[in-house]
Amino acid sequence: MKLLQWWMRLVGTFYLFHAGLLLPFGTGPGKASPAIPFEQQHPQRAEDWQFLFALEVGILGVVLLYAAARPRENIILVWLVVIQAAIRGVLGMLYFMGRGAPVYFYGVLLLAYLLVAVWGVDFARRTMREPV
């Protein structure tokens, strides 16, 4: 159970760090500009999405850190993070790299999400096998 507890703490911290990197500090307001047709405001809409995504990742990090106090009772959260890391993390980074994103940066993120998923499965299974 200690391994899963440390995994939750480490992944929660990673998610908070990732959220901090995603927050678009100082890039301007995300409101629609009346002078530009809405369809042509892609950069602002992308910034709005990025901000909301950063909040989602940050909240997940905070909840992981809180739930680490009782990992066995919060095992469903571990499975949520594992599935999210496998789909949004690994497949998402492969998608970005396939669209021309820099491999050196997104490859590191892909590896991080792969480790989150694989170790999460391993530690969750070990914890579930331990006697109560």
N, C-alpha and C positions, 0 to 999 in steps of 0.2 A: 504494500500500500504506500510505502514511503516513496518508491519510484514514481508512482502515479501522482503523488502529491507534488513532488519536485517537477514532474513534467507539466502539471497544471500551472505551477508558479512560473516556470521558464516560458511556456507558451503564452501565458497571460502577459508577461513582461514583453515578449516579442511582439504580441498584438498591439500593446500600448505604444511601443516604439514605432511599429509600422503605421499606426494611426497618426502619430505625430508627423511622420514623413509625408503622409497623404494630405494633411490639412493644408489648404491653399492660403497660407498667411500672406496678407498684403498684396494680393493679386487683384483686388478690386471687388466691387459689389456684384452679386449674381442676379440682380434684378433685370428684367427685360428693358431694353432700350427702345423707346417709342419711335426713334428715327430710323431704326433698322428693322426690316421684316424679321419676324420671329424665326423663320426657317434659316436665316443667315446668321443666327447668333450661337452657332455651335460651340465656340470656345467658352462662352459664359454658361451654357447648359452643361458642358462637360465639367466645368469647375463646380457647379452646383452638385452634380452627381458625385464628384470626387469628395466634396465636403461631407455629404451624407454617408458615403461609404466609409470615410475615416471615422465618423461617429459610430457606425455599426461595429467596425473592427475594434475601436477603443472600448465600447461597452462590453463586447465579448471578452476582451482582455481583463477588464475590471471584474466581471462575473467569474472568470476562471480563477483569478487571484482570491476572490472571496470564497469560492467553492472548494479551494484547495485545503481548507481546514477540515473538510469531511469528504474526501475523494470517493469513498465507497457509496455514500448517499447521493452523490452528484455524478454518478457514472454516465447518465444519459447526456449530460453536458459534454463529457469526453467524446462520446460517439458523435454528437453534433459537430464538434470541432474536427474530428477525424474525417467525417464525410465532407465537411466544408473545405478542409485542407486538400483533400484528394480531388474534389471537383473544381472548386473555385481557384484553389492554389495551383495544383499541378497542371490540370487541364487548361486553366486560365493562362498560366505562364507559357505553356506550349502554344496556345492560340496567339498570344502577343508576339512571341518569337517568330511564329509562322507569318505574321503580318509585318515583320521587319523590325521589331523592337530589338534593342541591343542585347545580344546573347549573354555578354558578361554580367550584366545587371540582373536580367530576368532569369538567367540560368542559376544564379545564386539564390534568388527567391524560390525558384522551382525546387532546388535541392532542400532549402529550408522547409518548404511545405511538405515535401516528400518525407523528410525526417519526422516532422510533426505527425503525419498520418501513420507512418510505420511504427514509430515508437508509441504513439497513442494506442494503437491496436494492441501491441505487445503488452504494455503496462496495464491496460484495462483488463485484458484477459488474465494476466497474473493476479491482479487484485480480485477479480471475480472468483478465482480458484482458491484464494486464501480462506482459511476458516474464519468465521466471524468471531 
